[in-house]
Amino acid sequence: MKKIALIAAIALTAVSCVSKKQYAELEAKQRNTEDLLNSATVKLNSCLEEKAGLTARANSLESQVASLNATNGDLIKQIGEFTTLTQQGAANLERSLESLKEKDLTIRKLQDAVTRRDSVNLALVQSLKGVLGNLDDEDIEVSVQKGVVYVYISDKLLFKSGSYAITDRAKEVLGKVAKVVNNKPDFEFLVEGHTDTDPISRSGVKDNWDLSVLRATAVVRLLQDEFGVDPKRMTAGGRSEYIPVAPNDSAEGKARNRRTRIVVLPKIDQFYNMIEDGLKDPAINN
């Protein structure tokens, strides 16, 4: 029995000694493993943090890329719209320039026509002054106003007071006027009678309207019957006392207001012909 106990004790002691050594080794291995595990865990955590940071950065970059793509799309759209607007602007500018060219051409044509008309009027005035140059300025006046030729003849030269019968002296003057206008077939003219404010008292003449019209028709009739002026070129009109050239409060003023005015006008179609002739002028068309 003692032997068995001794053997057991020896065996136990032997087993116990071996287990401690292995245990120590295992424990060392365990610590090493734990160290490795801890190191791996630290590295893992570091990697996870880095991954999280990279993921966040990637998400941010993706967001920026999406934003840039959207901005790029908007810019492309704006560039397209701007290109369209630029093309439209260029087209509008071209149309505006063409319009300006047309307006400039029209202005030049009209200026040329006005120049031609003024030249014709100047020639007419010179002709009238040439044939009427021996008369006093108080009796007759030739002028140009706004492109129209006016011949003013005082009534003391044409008519006796209150009368619409033309004097012999007036026939001489009107004959000279007829000679000029007959040589200018492209002109029409209006003969206007004007009076002062003194009331008329004569049989067959109701008032100054009547007197001014009768005097105008007397001049027109004389030009037609005695000097061969084409009646289609003439118009007779009475203006009575309502367009005075001087106050009617003096004898001198009333004398100035009693007058006959001949307004010489280019025919409308003749004026248009001037413009059409201007169209054919190389200086304008080039």
Phi, psi and omega per residue, in radians:
M1 nan -0.766 3.099
K2 -1.113 -0.593 3.128
K3 -1.149 -0.758 -3.131
I4 -1.093 -0.759 -3.140
A5 -1.114 -0.684 3.140
L6 -1.159 -0.797 3.139
I7 -1.049 -0.724 3.139
A8 -1.119 -0.691 -3.120
A9 -1.156 -0.747 3.129
I10 -1.095 -0.769 -3.141
A11 -1.087 -0.747 -3.135
L12 -1.096 -0.713 3.136
T13 -1.125 -0.733 3.135
A14 -1.106 -0.787 3.132
V15 -1.102 -0.737 -3.113
S16 -1.088 -0.712 -3.138
C17 -1.137 -0.762 -3.122
V18 -1.154 -0.743 -3.105
S19 -1.100 -0.679 3.139
K20 -1.113 -0.722 -3.132
K21 -1.151 -0.805 3.117
Q22 -1.147 -0.651 -3.137
Y23 -1.097 -0.725 3.137
A24 -1.090 -0.760 3.129
E25 -1.113 -0.777 3.124
L26 -1.111 -0.700 3.129
E27 -1.115 -0.688 3.113
A28 -1.119 -0.758 3.109
K29 -1.072 -0.688 -3.124
Q30 -1.115 -0.767 3.127
R31 -1.107 -0.721 3.128
N32 -1.092 -0.739 3.111
T33 -1.102 -0.736 3.126
E34 -1.093 -0.713 3.109
D35 -1.071 -0.795 3.116
L36 -1.069 -0.734 3.129
L37 -1.095 -0.775 3.128
N38 -1.089 -0.745 3.132
S39 -1.108 -0.758 3.117
A40 -1.115 -0.669 3.135
T41 -1.111 -0.740 3.128
V42 -1.078 -0.809 3.123
K43 -1.091 -0.707 3.118
L44 -1.059 -0.807 3.140
N45 -1.092 -0.687 3.106
S46 -1.109 -0.744 3.114
C47 -1.120 -0.711 3.123
L48 -1.099 -0.706 3.114
E49 -1.147 -0.747 3.121
E50 -1.104 -0.713 3.109
K51 -1.076 -0.750 3.140
A52 -1.074 -0.757 3.116
G53 -1.093 -0.768 3.129
L54 -1.137 -0.687 3.106
T55 -1.077 -0.773 3.124
A56 -1.099 -0.727 3.122
R57 -1.137 -0.715 3.111
A58 -1.083 -0.748 3.106
N59 -1.075 -0.728 3.119
S60 -1.103 -0.764 3.130
L61 -1.123 -0.692 3.099
E62 -1.086 -0.697 3.110
S63 -1.120 -0.738 3.109
Q64 -1.121 -0.726 3.109
V65 -1.061 -0.763 3.125
A66 -1.079 -0.752 3.128
S67 -1.117 -0.753 3.119
L68 -1.136 -0.663 3.083
N69 -1.082 -0.747 3.119
A70 -1.123 -0.766 3.118
T71 -1.093 -0.734 3.123
N72 -1.079 -0.706 3.088
G73 -1.090 -0.748 3.112
D74 -1.102 -0.733 3.141
L75 -1.104 -0.734 3.109
I76 -1.071 -0.743 3.122
K77 -1.107 -0.780 -3.138
Q78 -1.119 -0.697 3.105
I79 -1.079 -0.720 3.101
G80 -1.095 -0.773 3.124
E81 -1.142 -0.723 3.128
F82 -1.106 -0.691 3.101
T83 -1.077 -0.745 3.115
T84 -1.100 -0.785 3.126
L85 -1.108 -0.694 3.125
T86 -1.100 -0.726 3.109
Q87 -1.121 -0.743 3.106
Q88 -1.127 -0.724 3.116
G89 -1.086 -0.718 3.109
A90 -1.108 -0.720 3.125
A91 -1.137 -0.753 3.125
N92 -1.114 -0.727 3.116
L93 -1.087 -0.714 3.131
E94 -1.114 -0.744 3.106
R95 -1.112 -0.699 3.129
S96 -1.095 -0.740 3.118
L97 -1.104 -0.718 3.106
E98 -1.099 -0.715 3.126
S99 -1.106 -0.732 3.119
L100 -1.111 -0.686 3.108
K101 -1.087 -0.744 -3.139
E102 -1.128 -0.748 3.128
K103 -1.126 -0.737 3.126
D104 -1.081 -0.720 3.121
L105 -1.108 -0.754 3.129
T106 -1.079 -0.760 3.128
I107 -1.075 -0.744 -3.141
R108 -1.136 -0.665 3.104
K109 -1.125 -0.773 -3.136
L110 -1.155 -0.719 3.107
Q111 -1.063 -0.696 3.123
D112 -1.139 -0.726 3.127
A113 -1.122 -0.729 3.121
V114 -1.121 -0.708 3.106
T115 -1.061 -0.771 3.107
R116 -1.092 -0.758 3.132
R117 -1.088 -0.763 3.140
D118 -1.101 -0.637 3.111
S119 -1.126 -0.740 3.116
V120 -1.140 -0.743 3.120
N121 -1.093 -0.715 3.122
L122 -1.074 -0.744 3.111
A123 -1.102 -0.681 3.119
L124 -1.128 -0.779 3.136
V125 -1.086 -0.766 3.134
Q126 -1.077 -0.679 3.117
S127 -1.138 -0.780 3.140
L128 -1.117 -0.777 3.140
K129 -1.169 -0.519 3.113
G130 -1.149 -0.742 -3.111
V131 -1.449 -0.370 -3.095
L132 -1.895 0.181 -2.997
G133 -1.139 -0.304 -3.093
N134 -1.564 0.094 -3.138
L135 -1.688 2.705 3.098
D136 -1.225 2.552 3.128
D137 -1.086 -0.455 -3.128
E138 -1.243 -0.439 -3.083
D139 -1.557 -0.584 -3.079
I140 -2.595 2.503 -3.128
E141 -2.493 2.361 3.097
V142 -2.047 2.245 -3.121
S143 -2.591 2.895 3.068
V144 -2.117 2.196 3.106
Q145 -2.299 2.096 3.118
K146 0.924 0.763 3.060
G147 1.389 0.161 -3.119
V148 -2.092 2.408 3.126
V149 -1.599 2.269 3.117
Y150 -2.081 2.389 3.020
V151 -2.092 1.988 3.122
Y152 -1.755 2.210 3.112
I153 -2.168 2.176 -3.111
S154 -1.227 2.600 -3.106
D155 -1.217 -0.419 3.118
K156 -1.139 -0.386 3.095
L157 -1.488 -0.540 -3.036
L158 -1.669 -0.723 -2.976
F159 -2.330 2.744 2.940
K160 -1.428 2.822 -3.052
S161 -0.998 2.224 3.101
G162 1.263 0.113 -3.068
S163 -1.968 2.774 3.032
Y164 -2.107 0.311 3.043
A165 -1.527 2.226 -3.054
I166 -1.360 2.349 -3.130
T167 -1.346 2.847 3.094
D168 -1.098 -0.648 3.113
R169 -1.107 -0.659 3.136
A170 -1.174 -0.612 3.127
K171 -1.085 -0.625 3.103
E172 -1.131 -0.760 -3.135
V173 -1.148 -0.817 -3.112
L174 -1.158 -0.516 3.075
G175 -1.125 -0.665 3.102
K176 -1.188 -0.719 3.090
V177 -1.090 -0.744 -3.125
A178 -1.085 -0.637 3.139
K179 -1.069 -0.700 -3.132
V180 -1.243 -0.842 -3.053
V181 -1.219 -0.498 3.071
N182 -1.161 -0.463 3.095
N183 -1.488 -0.012 3.123
K184 -2.167 1.236 -3.052
P185 -1.177 -0.214 -3.134
D186 -1.502 0.157 -3.139
F187 -2.040 2.530 2.954
E188 -1.957 2.839 3.114
F189 -2.606 2.675 -3.131
L190 -1.969 2.259 3.077
V191 -1.799 2.069 -3.094
E192 -1.962 2.343 3.021
G193 -1.751 2.378 -3.141
H194 -2.278 2.519 3.140
T195 -2.206 3.030 2.965
D196 -1.581 -2.913 -3.072
T197 -1.611 -0.032 3.139
D198 -1.174 2.299 3.137
P199 -1.188 2.563 -3.136
I200 -1.633 2.416 3.110
S201 -2.314 1.584 -3.096
R202 -2.719 2.511 -3.133
S203 -1.118 2.308 3.107
G204 1.511 -0.093 3.097
V205 -2.117 1.933 -3.024
K206 -1.279 -0.782 -3.078
D207 -2.817 -2.981 -3.109
N208 -1.171 -0.431 3.010
W209 -1.063 -0.868 3.129
D210 -1.034 -0.817 -3.072
L211 -1.089 -0.747 -3.111
S212 -1.161 -0.662 3.137
V213 -1.231 -0.755 -3.133
L214 -1.083 -0.666 3.116
R215 -1.179 -0.718 3.118
A216 -1.118 -0.768 -3.138
T217 -1.197 -0.519 3.099
A218 -1.145 -0.719 3.125
V219 -1.152 -0.807 -3.131
V220 -1.070 -0.761 -3.118
R221 -1.113 -0.697 3.120
L222 -1.134 -0.785 3.127
L223 -1.055 -0.662 -3.131
Q224 -1.284 -0.863 -2.970
D225 -1.364 -0.666 -3.021
E226 -1.783 -0.364 -3.061
F227 -2.168 0.129 2.983
G228 1.162 0.458 3.082
V229 -1.314 2.326 -3.116
D230 -1.066 2.082 -3.095
P231 -1.112 -0.398 3.132
K232 -1.190 -0.280 -3.134
R233 -1.591 -0.088 -2.987
M234 -2.034 2.603 3.024
T235 -2.353 2.360 3.109
A236 -1.887 2.366 -3.134
G237 -2.572 2.536 3.091
G238 -1.901 2.344 3.142
R239 -1.958 0.009 3.116
S240 0.974 -2.396 -3.054
E241 -1.786 0.161 -2.860
Y242 -1.638 0.010 3.046
I243 -2.249 1.218 -3.102
P244 -1.295 2.693 3.032
V245 -1.876 -0.055 3.119
A246 -2.681 2.767 3.082
P247 -1.080 2.564 -3.134
N248 -1.645 0.403 -3.107
D249 -1.686 0.174 3.105
S250 -2.545 2.800 3.132
A251 -1.124 -0.646 3.132
E252 -1.148 -0.735 3.127
G253 -1.127 -0.748 3.119
K254 -1.118 -0.637 3.132
A255 -1.130 -0.663 3.119
R256 -1.200 -0.607 -3.108
N257 -1.309 -0.431 3.075
R258 -1.434 1.759 -3.011
R259 -2.691 2.852 2.982
T260 -2.067 2.279 -3.114
R261 -2.030 2.228 3.060
I262 -1.836 2.081 -3.118
V263 -1.819 1.991 -3.092
V264 -1.683 2.155 -3.047
L265 -2.199 2.395 3.003
P266 -1.192 2.503 3.086
K267 -1.064 2.512 -3.113
I268 -1.016 -0.788 -3.140
D269 -1.152 -0.529 3.093
Q270 -1.184 -0.665 3.102
F271 -1.137 -0.705 3.072
Y272 -1.120 -0.637 3.095
N273 -1.090 -0.602 3.077
M274 -1.068 -0.733 3.133
I275 -1.168 -0.758 3.131
E276 -1.113 -0.641 3.074
D277 -1.124 -0.607 3.101
G278 -1.126 -0.565 3.107
L279 -1.095 -0.530 -3.100
K280 -1.520 -0.086 -3.099
D281 -1.292 2.098 3.134
P282 -1.015 -0.534 -3.119
A283 -1.146 -0.422 3.131
I284 -1.635 -0.711 -3.055
N285 -1.321 -0.358 -3.130
N286 -1.506 nan nan
